[in-house]
């Protein structure tokens, strides 16, 4: 987009048109405590282009890349190897120049890749239909809750204690405006999931039950009984998948009765990228397709009988009246969705299963090594590539010390749940195909030193 400078008179005319007295009036919904009280400290107000480039490069040198040290971070964002061919494919001019399919007749390639993306996501999740992607996993989770309200005409959502706290936070933020009632809580450091507690909470006022699979502690549970009870009360089961590679090894949520399955697609084709941009995945049963947010690409034939692709459903505010829209925040992450599809296509079904089993094998070996350390126990009795260790000390200072030693040991549950003292000794460790035996041994040696 071009940079179009505005004069003070231009700004005043625009403000007058919308009935605002000043630019500050445009930010009244942003809490004062998070607004800047002046210029960004540490950055110069004005400098030449070369000076700015030099300064930013200096700042960038303070960062560390995931591959620079033993890396065990996960909890919703995972380090996987992305083939170089993925980056080559998404930078082809045919995709970059037809990036957004508002004019289907000149964006057939983009529409076709989104159609393939939808097919891959639907098969991965075990559902009938998937949309053309969303912002990320957390907002997709919220959109599923709102979709369940539209379908059931109820406003109480039960969130599993194993749902990522950041996803819960997004839902809480949005529920302030929709007045949805959210029932949630923190997990406990025991081997069982919270399935029994969820079963007891479902009643005739429940719109949906939201379960992460595998959950924030890496636990894997069968959702069939939960789906059955939810359906008896005419509620929906929403499954959240933050690590789609896991579905190459474990049962798809849709095959266990989930009505809506959402997730984060970052693991396939998309790097960590400092937390974004990522790509939200969203699928559901066929009977709910008209309540699904986002866009849906479909296959058709033109007047000459040739195969073509169109936007079959476009229920966003950008396309239809606000009061008829199924969402006012969703779009599709087109380029990240393309990267996801390219990576999935290169892997194929067998490749995805092989990748999943490699992740699991390495995680099992790492968990076995780390659980032998005095002062450490393994929480999980089942997991994919992520598990929770319980240390005999608070994990937050230990994680900090190991980071200073250039070892990223994992995610402290004390950081995710700062108000839950009983979780302070929990450490979530992720192991992928990028993790070497030397990395595991470095982590084990460092933890032995801290717990001695």
VODRENGU-971356 format. One line per field, with one value per residue (C-alpha): residue number from 1; residue in one letter; chain; x, y, z. Coordinates in pm, 1 decimal. Layout:
% residues N
n <- [NUM/...]
res <- [a/...]
chain <- [A/...]
u <- [X/...]
v <- [Y/...]
w <- [Z/...]
***
This chain:
% residues 452
n <- [1/2/3/4/5/6/7/8/9/10/11/12/13/14/15/16/17/18/19/20/21/22/23/24/25/26/27/28/29/30/31/32/33/34/35/36/37/38/39/40/41/42/43/44/45/46/47/48/49/50/51/52/53/54/55/56/57/58/59/60/61/62/63/64/65/66/67/68/69/70/71/72/73/74/75/76/77/78/79/80/81/82/83/84/85/86/87/88/89/90/91/92/93/94/95/96/97/98/99/100/101/102/103/104/105/106/107/108/109/110/111/112/113/114/115/116/117/118/119/120/121/122/123/124/125/126/127/128/129/130/131/132/133/134/135/136/137/138/139/140/141/142/143/144/145/146/147/148/149/150/151/152/153/154/155/156/157/158/159/160/161/162/163/164/165/166/167/168/169/170/171/172/173/174/175/176/177/178/179/180/181/182/183/184/185/186/187/188/189/190/191/192/193/194/195/196/197/198/199/200/201/202/203/204/205/206/207/208/209/210/211/212/213/214/215/216/217/218/219/220/221/222/223/224/225/226/227/228/229/230/231/232/233/234/235/236/237/238/239/240/241/242/243/244/245/246/247/248/249/250/251/252/253/254/255/256/257/258/259/260/261/262/263/264/265/266/267/268/269/270/271/272/273/274/275/276/277/278/279/280/281/282/283/284/285/286/287/288/289/290/291/292/293/294/295/296/297/298/299/300/301/302/303/304/305/306/307/308/309/310/311/312/313/314/315/316/317/318/319/320/321/322/323/324/325/326/327/328/329/330/331/332/333/334/335/336/337/338/339/340/341/342/343/344/345/346/347/348/349/350/351/352/353/354/355/356/357/358/359/360/361/362/363/364/365/366/367/368/369/370/371/372/373/374/375/376/377/378/379/380/381/382/383/384/385/386/387/388/389/390/391/392/393/394/395/396/397/398/399/400/401/402/403/404/405/406/407/408/409/410/411/412/413/414/415/416/417/418/419/420/421/422/423/424/425/426/427/428/429/430/431/432/433/434/435/436/437/438/439/440/441/442/443/444/445/446/447/448/449/450/451/452]
res <- [x/x/x/x/x/x/x/x/x/x/x/x/x/x/x/x/x/x/x/x/x/x/x/x/x/x/x/x/x/x/x/x/x/x/x/x/x/x/x/x/x/x/x/x/x/x/x/x/x/x/x/x/x/x/x/x/x/x/x/x/x/x/x/x/x/x/x/x/x/x/x/x/x/x/x/x/x/x/x/x/x/x/x/x/x/x/x/x/x/x/x/x/x/x/x/x/x/x/x/x/x/x/x/x/x/x/x/x/x/x/x/x/x/x/x/x/x/x/x/x/x/x/x/x/x/x/x/x/x/x/x/x/x/x/x/x/x/x/x/x/x/x/x/x/x/x/x/x/x/x/x/x/x/x/x/x/x/x/x/x/x/x/x/x/x/x/x/x/x/x/x/x/x/x/x/x/x/x/x/x/x/x/x/x/x/x/x/x/x/x/x/x/x/x/x/x/x/x/x/x/x/x/x/x/x/x/x/x/x/x/x/x/x/x/x/x/x/x/x/x/x/x/x/x/x/x/x/x/x/x/x/x/x/x/x/x/x/x/x/x/x/x/x/x/x/x/x/x/x/x/x/x/x/x/x/x/x/x/x/x/x/x/x/x/x/x/x/x/x/x/x/x/x/x/x/x/x/x/x/x/x/x/x/x/x/x/x/x/x/x/x/x/x/x/x/x/x/x/x/x/x/x/x/x/x/x/x/x/x/x/x/x/x/x/x/x/x/x/x/x/x/x/x/x/x/x/x/x/x/x/x/x/x/x/x/x/x/x/x/x/x/x/x/x/x/x/x/x/x/x/x/x/x/x/x/x/x/x/x/x/x/x/x/x/x/x/x/x/x/x/x/x/x/x/x/x/x/x/x/x/x/x/x/x/x/x/x/x/x/x/x/x/x/x/x/x/x/x/x/x/x/x/x/x/x/x/x/x/x/x/x/x/x/x/x/x/x/x/x/x/x/x/x/x/x/x/x/x/x/x/x/x/x/x/x/x/x/x/x/x/x/x/x/x/x/x/x/x/x/x/x/x]
chain <- [A/A/A/A/A/A/A/A/A/A/A/A/A/A/A/A/A/A/A/A/A/A/A/A/A/A/A/A/A/A/A/A/A/A/A/A/A/A/A/A/A/A/A/A/A/A/A/A/A/A/A/A/A/A/A/A/A/A/A/A/A/A/A/A/A/A/A/A/A/A/A/A/A/A/A/A/A/A/A/A/A/A/A/A/A/A/A/A/A/A/A/A/A/A/A/A/A/A/A/A/A/A/A/A/A/A/A/A/A/A/A/A/A/A/A/A/A/A/A/A/A/A/A/A/A/A/A/A/A/A/A/A/A/A/A/A/A/A/A/A/A/A/A/A/A/A/A/A/A/A/A/A/A/A/A/A/A/A/A/A/A/A/A/A/A/A/A/A/A/A/A/A/A/A/A/A/A/A/A/A/A/A/A/A/A/A/A/A/A/A/A/A/A/A/A/A/A/A/A/A/A/A/A/A/A/A/A/A/A/A/A/A/A/A/A/A/A/A/A/A/A/A/A/A/A/A/A/A/A/A/A/A/A/A/A/A/A/A/A/A/A/A/A/A/A/A/A/A/A/A/A/A/A/A/A/A/A/A/A/A/A/A/A/A/A/A/A/A/A/A/A/A/A/A/A/A/A/A/A/A/A/A/A/A/A/A/A/A/A/A/A/A/A/A/A/A/A/A/A/A/A/A/A/A/A/A/A/A/A/A/A/A/A/A/A/A/A/A/A/A/A/A/A/A/A/A/A/A/A/A/A/A/A/A/A/A/A/A/A/A/A/A/A/A/A/A/A/A/A/A/A/A/A/A/A/A/A/A/A/A/A/A/A/A/A/A/A/A/A/A/A/A/A/A/A/A/A/A/A/A/A/A/A/A/A/A/A/A/A/A/A/A/A/A/A/A/A/A/A/A/A/A/A/A/A/A/A/A/A/A/A/A/A/A/A/A/A/A/A/A/A/A/A/A/A/A/A/A/A/A/A/A/A/A/A/A/A/A/A/A/A/A/A/A/A/A/A/A/A/A/A/A]
u <- [0.0/122.6/202.3/-46.3/38.5/-249.4/-251.0/-393.7/-691.0/-748.8/-753.7/-996.0/-1232.8/-1225.9/-1286.3/-1574.4/-1733.0/-1741.6/-1830.2/-1505.1/-1341.1/-987.1/-782.5/-779.1/-1155.6/-1089.1/-915.3/-1166.7/-1222.4/-852.1/-781.4/-572.1/-318.1/-214.1/-198.7/137.5/190.0/441.8/694.5/826.9/1117.0/1453.7/1359.6/1468.2/1189.7/1336.8/1635.9/1750.8/1684.7/2037.4/2045.8/1712.1/1828.0/2149.0/1959.3/1702.2/1974.8/2142.4/1815.6/1762.3/2095.1/1942.6/1708.5/1786.5/1648.6/1484.5/1762.1/2040.6/2004.5/1826.1/1458.8/1172.1/906.6/557.4/221.7/51.1/343.2/584.8/919.0/902.1/1118.7/957.6/1094.2/1256.2/1018.0/725.5/874.4/950.1/591.1/422.5/643.7/544.9/395.7/74.4/-10.6/128.1/-49.4/-386.7/-358.1/-717.2/-995.6/-1246.8/-1252.4/-1278.9/-1239.4/-879.2/-792.9/-857.7/-520.5/-578.1/-930.8/-812.9/-543.1/-798.2/-1031.0/-748.8/-671.7/-1033.3/-1021.7/-701.7/-833.0/-1165.1/-988.3/-737.9/-1012.1/-1254.5/-1534.6/-1752.3/-1647.4/-1385.5/-1359.9/-1084.8/-897.0/-913.9/-679.4/-539.8/-640.6/-755.6/-996.9/-1119.7/-1200.7/-1406.1/-1586.4/-1683.2/-1836.4/-2040.3/-2142.9/-2267.1/-2477.8/-2638.7/-2720.0/-2844.8/-2989.3/-2809.6/-2535.8/-2340.1/-2013.4/-1819.7/-1444.1/-1224.1/-955.4/-713.7/-788.7/-491.7/-522.9/-454.1/-750.1/-960.2/-844.1/-949.6/-1291.3/-1329.2/-1241.0/-1498.8/-1766.1/-1763.9/-1941.6/-2169.8/-2263.6/-2193.3/-2142.2/-1810.7/-1746.4/-1370.9/-1092.8/-724.9/-602.1/-465.9/-138.6/-283.1/-278.1/-649.3/-804.6/-1102.4/-1349.9/-1552.8/-1590.4/-1700.3/-1962.5/-2112.8/-2136.0/-2335.6/-2702.5/-2993.0/-2855.2/-2522.8/-2452.0/-2120.0/-1833.0/-1484.3/-1203.0/-840.1/-691.1/-414.4/-468.1/-237.4/-59.3/-17.0/-285.2/-490.0/-843.8/-1129.5/-1406.9/-1677.9/-1855.3/-1838.9/-1989.2/-2267.2/-2374.2/-2347.3/-2572.8/-2824.8/-2859.7/-2867.9/-2531.6/-2234.0/-1885.4/-1605.2/-1255.1/-947.8/-625.3/-312.3/-72.3/-218.4/79.9/-63.9/-356.2/-115.2/-94.4/-410.2/-781.8/-946.8/-1186.6/-1468.0/-1447.7/-1523.5/-1834.7/-1702.4/-1948.7/-1699.5/-1321.3/-1091.1/-720.6/-391.4/-221.0/119.6/293.5/260.0/431.2/440.7/742.2/731.1/771.5/771.7/410.2/253.0/109.4/-44.2/-341.7/-665.9/-833.6/-1211.4/-1429.5/-1772.7/-2048.5/-2228.6/-2558.9/-2399.2/-2220.4/-2444.7/-2358.5/-1985.2/-1789.8/-1544.3/-1543.5/-1594.6/-1452.6/-1644.3/-1589.1/-1819.3/-1819.2/-1843.1/-2076.5/-1846.7/-1840.2/-1484.0/-1386.1/-1371.3/-1375.1/-1593.5/-1660.1/-1959.9/-2029.4/-1908.3/-2087.1/-1849.7/-1937.0/-1729.0/-1973.5/-2318.5/-2513.2/-2370.1/-2684.8/-2672.1/-2296.8/-2171.3/-1861.5/-1724.6/-1361.0/-1273.7/-1084.0/-858.4/-481.1/-432.9/-56.5/-19.6/-301.8/-115.5/201.5/1.8/-136.2/203.5/362.9/74.9/88.1/462.3/422.5/122.1/-72.7/215.7/461.2/236.8/200.8/576.7/640.2/389.9/544.9/893.1/771.9/614.7/919.9/1154.0/915.6/889.3/1267.9/1309.6/1040.1/1203.8/1544.0/1412.6/1189.4/1497.4/1631.0/1591.9/1327.3/1132.9/824.2/628.1/263.3/127.6/31.8/-26.2/98.6/200.6/506.3/441.7/433.9/435.4/710.2/652.5/965.7/1025.2/1094.9/919.9/997.0/994.7/1341.9/1481.8/1353.0/1504.3/1844.8/1849.8/1759.4/2065.8/2261.8/2115.0/1870.6/1498.2/1369.1/995.4/697.4/645.6/287.3/353.9/393.7/71.7/-122.6/44.3/-244.2/-246.0/28.0/-33.2/84.6/411.8/613.6/483.1/694.3/548.1/814.3/771.1/987.2/967.8/1164.9/1404.0/1512.6/1842.8/1969.6/2233.4/1959.9/1784.2/2107.5/2191.9/1851.9/1883.4/2230.7/2118.9/1810.4/2022.3/2244.1/1951.5/1779.8/2089.5]
v <- [0.0/349.9/595.0/880.4/1171.9/1383.5/1751.4/1872.9/2008.1/1661.7/1507.2/1765.1/1709.4/1333.8/1372.7/1612.5/1365.3/1086.4/1320.1/1293.8/1594.7/1457.4/1152.9/1055.3/1000.3/706.6/519.6/559.6/181.9/116.4/116.3/412.5/191.0/26.0/346.0/509.1/821.4/963.1/855.2/499.1/511.0/419.9/499.6/825.1/1053.9/1111.5/980.4/912.3/578.8/441.7/542.3/370.6/52.0/43.4/99.1/-172.2/-421.4/-349.9/-420.8/-739.8/-878.7/-904.3/-1176.7/-1547.2/-1780.2/-2106.5/-2307.4/-2129.2/-2338.9/-2644.7/-2555.9/-2716.4/-2446.4/-2539.1/-2469.1/-2369.7/-2273.1/-2541.8/-2557.6/-2789.9/-2815.4/-2632.0/-2748.7/-2475.4/-2564.0/-2429.1/-2080.0/-2109.9/-2205.7/-1928.7/-1664.2/-1756.0/-1459.5/-1644.3/-1656.9/-1322.6/-1126.8/-1296.6/-1292.3/-1208.2/-1373.2/-1088.8/-1125.9/-1503.9/-1487.2/-1367.1/-1556.2/-1916.3/-2037.0/-1883.8/-2021.8/-2367.8/-2376.9/-2265.0/-2541.0/-2791.7/-2638.3/-2689.0/-3052.0/-3117.6/-2955.6/-3141.5/-3476.6/-3395.7/-3296.7/-3573.8/-3329.2/-3277.8/-2926.9/-2663.5/-2294.4/-2107.8/-2036.1/-1775.8/-1543.5/-1794.6/-2069.6/-1848.9/-1638.0/-1950.2/-2095.4/-1789.1/-1795.2/-2157.0/-2056.0/-1781.7/-2024.4/-2268.5/-1989.9/-1919.1/-2287.0/-2370.7/-2028.7/-2061.6/-1849.5/-2073.1/-2226.4/-2473.1/-2443.9/-2736.4/-2660.1/-2808.1/-2532.5/-2301.2/-2001.8/-1759.9/-1903.2/-1864.4/-1504.2/-1423.3/-1576.2/-1377.9/-1055.5/-1112.3/-1237.8/-897.2/-765.2/-1060.1/-1134.9/-1506.1/-1693.0/-1879.6/-2153.1/-2215.0/-2303.9/-2397.7/-2758.6/-2965.5/-3156.8/-3506.9/-3775.6/-3754.5/-3506.8/-3298.6/-3511.6/-3615.1/-3254.8/-3148.5/-3423.7/-3302.3/-2941.3/-3004.4/-2909.1/-2785.5/-2428.5/-2532.6/-2418.5/-2597.4/-2773.9/-2669.9/-2926.0/-2898.8/-3210.6/-3278.2/-3033.7/-2768.2/-3031.3/-3262.6/-3507.2/-3702.3/-3814.0/-3990.0/-3734.1/-3983.8/-3990.2/-3611.9/-3577.3/-3820.0/-3630.6/-3291.6/-3414.3/-3554.0/-3198.6/-3058.7/-2887.8/-2897.5/-3035.4/-2807.9/-2956.6/-2731.3/-2859.9/-2649.2/-2911.5/-3046.6/-3278.3/-3485.2/-3585.9/-3790.4/-4027.8/-3992.1/-4016.7/-3716.0/-3519.3/-3543.9/-3923.5/-3898.1/-3687.3/-3331.2/-3099.3/-2818.4/-2857.9/-2556.5/-2513.6/-2346.6/-2444.5/-2290.3/-2627.8/-2702.7/-2467.2/-2165.3/-2076.6/-1949.3/-1591.6/-1422.3/-1530.7/-1453.3/-1428.1/-1771.7/-1949.0/-2052.9/-2381.0/-2424.5/-2722.5/-2856.3/-3100.5/-3042.0/-2950.5/-2648.0/-2514.0/-2207.9/-2093.4/-2132.4/-1803.8/-1701.3/-1795.7/-2122.1/-2196.8/-2435.3/-2617.3/-2563.0/-2552.0/-2245.7/-2186.5/-2398.9/-2686.3/-2614.8/-2670.2/-2355.1/-2229.5/-1973.8/-1832.5/-2047.6/-1887.7/-1543.7/-1453.3/-1183.6/-820.4/-736.7/-929.2/-900.7/-685.8/-674.0/-811.5/-1113.4/-1178.3/-1485.5/-1297.2/-946.8/-1030.7/-1320.1/-1321.5/-1581.9/-1594.2/-1654.4/-1683.2/-1889.1/-2116.2/-2163.3/-2252.3/-2503.6/-2664.9/-2673.6/-2844.8/-3092.7/-3173.7/-3232.0/-3463.8/-3657.8/-3885.9/-4127.3/-3842.5/-3681.2/-4010.4/-4067.4/-3713.3/-3763.3/-4092.8/-3941.8/-3659.3/-3908.4/-4134.5/-3847.5/-3714.2/-4057.0/-4089.0/-3737.3/-3788.0/-4111.6/-3943.9/-3640.0/-3842.8/-4027.3/-3707.4/-3680.6/-3421.6/-3470.1/-3678.3/-3720.6/-3611.7/-3772.3/-4130.8/-4053.3/-3773.4/-3692.4/-3465.1/-3252.6/-3354.6/-3201.7/-3251.8/-3183.7/-3054.3/-3030.5/-2656.7/-2359.8/-2387.7/-2015.3/-1927.7/-2252.3/-2174.1/-1826.6/-1961.2/-2216.3/-1947.6/-1755.5/-2074.3/-2076.6/-2360.8/-2293.2/-2557.5/-2532.7/-2331.7/-2291.4/-2345.3/-2075.8/-1833.4/-1947.1/-1955.7/-1696.5/-1706.6/-2086.2/-2167.4/-2541.8/-2526.1/-2345.2/-2670.2/-2771.7/-2749.6/-2817.2/-2960.5/-2995.0/-3223.6/-3228.9/-3375.7/-3079.0/-3185.7/-3374.9/-3624.7/-3367.3/-3111.5/-3351.3/-3435.4/-3065.3/-3003.3/-3306.9/-3206.3/-2848.3/-2963.9/-3206.8/-2915.4/-2695.3/-2969.8/-3108.1]
w <- [0.0/-79.3/197.4/163.9/394.5/523.1/606.4/939.7/742.3/588.0/933.9/1071.1/777.6/836.0/1210.2/1147.0/907.1/1167.1/1454.9/1652.2/1813.9/1801.9/1706.9/2075.9/2055.1/1823.3/2106.3/2388.4/2403.1/2471.2/2849.1/2958.1/3133.8/2805.7/2601.5/2537.2/2743.6/2496.7/2233.6/2243.4/2485.2/2337.3/1976.9/1812.7/1693.7/1349.6/1155.3/802.8/634.4/676.3/1042.0/1104.1/929.6/1133.6/1456.8/1384.3/1288.2/1621.9/1803.4/1600.6/1720.6/2067.9/1940.4/1936.4/1670.5/1776.3/1612.6/1800.2/2116.3/2259.9/2216.5/2409.6/2390.3/2277.1/2442.4/2118.8/1890.8/1772.8/1600.7/1299.7/991.2/699.3/361.5/152.0/-130.2/74.5/76.3/-297.0/-377.3/-178.6/-341.0/-695.9/-876.5/-959.4/-588.8/-477.9/-752.9/-694.9/-318.3/-222.7/-426.6/-441.4/-819.4/-868.2/-1243.3/-1204.9/-886.3/-990.9/-861.7/-518.8/-500.4/-600.5/-332.6/-72.8/-195.1/-146.9/193.4/301.0/188.2/382.0/701.1/680.9/639.2/915.0/1161.5/1063.9/977.5/669.9/572.4/656.3/574.1/389.8/717.5/990.6/1178.9/1428.5/1667.9/1956.0/1752.5/1571.2/1914.8/2004.0/1669.1/1738.7/2072.9/1903.9/1629.9/1896.3/2048.0/1710.8/1663.4/2015.3/2106.9/2443.0/2596.4/2839.6/2721.4/2937.0/2878.3/2975.0/3232.2/2977.2/2723.6/2660.3/2897.9/2612.3/2422.8/2738.3/2770.1/2412.3/2477.9/2800.5/2620.9/2348.4/2589.1/2757.3/2449.4/2370.4/2734.9/2689.0/3015.7/3022.6/3279.2/3309.0/3551.1/3578.8/3539.8/3827.9/3846.8/3849.2/3585.5/3501.6/3263.5/3369.1/3171.6/3478.7/3593.4/3245.9/3232.9/3561.0/3438.9/3120.7/3154.5/2942.6/2943.9/2790.7/2435.9/2398.8/2570.4/2454.9/2489.6/2377.4/2218.0/2322.9/2611.0/2755.6/2967.9/2668.8/2791.8/2535.8/2613.9/2434.0/2380.9/2281.3/2620.0/2643.2/2295.7/2382.1/2695.3/2525.5/2246.6/2497.4/2629.1/2273.4/2325.6/2087.0/2142.6/2021.0/1993.1/1981.5/1822.0/1871.4/1726.7/1397.8/1343.6/1629.3/1407.6/1199.8/1497.2/1707.3/1630.4/1465.2/1691.4/1437.8/1457.9/1831.4/1786.7/1785.5/1608.2/1547.4/1532.9/1533.1/1570.4/1499.8/1172.4/1247.4/1282.1/911.6/668.5/898.6/1112.9/1470.9/1344.4/1686.7/1734.9/1400.0/1149.0/1197.2/1040.3/1208.1/1111.3/1130.5/1038.0/1130.3/1044.6/715.3/883.0/1049.5/741.6/699.9/1050.2/992.9/991.4/723.4/358.6/177.2/-167.0/-389.9/-718.4/-1016.2/-1396.6/-1620.4/-1916.2/-2133.8/-1888.6/-1772.1/-1409.3/-1201.6/-842.6/-667.0/-323.1/-231.1/107.0/214.9/535.6/657.8/718.5/413.4/196.2/355.2/602.4/953.9/1116.8/883.5/915.0/1101.8/1215.2/1237.2/1311.0/1083.7/761.1/607.7/643.8/272.7/241.5/561.0/443.5/116.8/310.6/517.5/201.8/29.6/330.3/365.1/-6.6/3.9/303.5/178.4/410.1/467.9/521.7/782.4/968.0/955.3/1083.2/1365.0/1473.7/1466.1/1693.6/1932.8/1940.3/2021.4/2288.6/2456.4/2465.5/2605.8/2870.2/2978.2/3016.6/3205.1/3438.2/3569.0/3725.6/4103.0/4182.2/3856.3/3784.9/3462.2/3486.6/3169.3/3114.6/2745.4/2521.1/2164.8/2141.3/2448.5/2814.6/3160.7/3417.2/3787.1/3961.1/4335.0/4290.3/4132.6/3760.4/3678.5/3816.3/3676.6/3326.0/3354.6/3464.1/3183.9/2929.8/3047.6/2972.8/2618.5/2684.7/2635.8/2874.3/2812.1/2935.2/3308.3/3419.8/3678.5/3390.6/3221.3/3551.8/3780.3/4031.2/4070.7/4322.6/4290.5/3927.0/3996.4/3982.8/3639.7/3323.5/2977.7/2744.9/2367.5/2151.8/1771.2/1483.0/1514.9/1866.0/1874.8/2132.1/2224.7/2295.5/2533.1/2710.6/2749.4/2909.2/3135.6/3253.9/3323.8/3519.1/3721.5/3817.4/3922.8/4124.4/4293.9]
***
